[in-house]
Amino acid sequence: MRRKRKIERDMAINVINTIEYIVILVADFAMNNGMSEEDAYRYLNNYGAIALCEKHYGIMHTLSVEDNVQTLREYCRRKGGTI
């Protein structure tokens, strides 16, 4: 039972860390592109960048926020975005 609780706690912590990191990326993307955080989130979500962050959090959080914001911008452009 103890092991199960530890696994559940670790999973919850990973979810929280992922969410916090995505919030940071969205805020930085918004600031760098002169837009509101709401608009940045909608834009990134529309082009699949939020899902990309969720899927690759394990790697992305080891890189700089600036590099990841640039990667998200390029990813969205490849998907049809104009920012």
Buried (B, 14 or more C-beta within 10 A) or exposed (E): EEEEEEEEEEEEEEEEEBEEBBEBBBBBBBEBEEBEBEBBBBBBEEBBBBEBBBEEBEEBBEEEBEEBBEBBBEBBEEEEBEB
